[in-house]
Amino acid sequence: MSSSEPQIWNDVDTYFTTLLSPEDEALTAALRDSDAAGLPHINVAPNQGKLLHLLAQVQGARRILEIGTLGGYSTIWLGRALPGGGRLISLEYDARHADVARRNIERAGLGRQVEVRVGPALESLAKLADQNPEPFDLVFIDADKVNNPHYVEWALKLTRPGALIVLDNVVRSGRVTDADSDAPDVRGTRAALELIAAHPRLSGTAVQTVGSKGYDGFALARVLD
């Protein structure tokens, strides 16, 4: 990789975002307030947020589950794709992050459609399942990577046939190829990808990306009958 490549990636992302995914005040304020609150800079890029928005629209998603809220930036992109009467449940481990996200979501006019639940995601998912909810149409997984395979398994339990599962940050700057890695994020990501590959009710793929967020990628999986 040449020293100029990251700058080129940033320039291309800026061009794509300015042309195709311009942010409005609610999205800009969500990033600004997240930064002011000291949240880590790990939100999706604007063009990635627009991709999530389009995937939810193409999917015709009425019910969306997000695992990993952070400051609510991706939540806003997804929530805006919901039709009238649609609902999004987002799970966040950190109560302080959830407070920031709720304010951002409310300012974006999505307070009635979006619910942020606080606590370890595996516990929140079990409680959600106990409520016997209507199946979800789309699940976006962007939380602690060590639990990725568990999140995919829960996504399968909570979705309908035809649902879409999006798993973020699967490249890990290329470290995902290291079968001998002891890093929890790599092991969790590889286990999730292997689960998608082997499960009879999933058909998936993964795509590498470069841009303002560096070198990474995402996986897509469709839930089969």
PyMOL commands that set and color helices and strands:
alter all, ss='L'
color gray80, all
select helices_A, chain A and resi 5-20+25-36+46-59+73-79+95-107+121-130+145-158+172-177+184-198
alter helices_A, ss='H'
color red, helices_A
select strands_A, chain A and resi 63-67+87-92+114-118+136-141+159-168+202-211+214-223
alter strands_A, ss='S'
color yellow, strands_A
deselect
rebuild
show_as cartoon
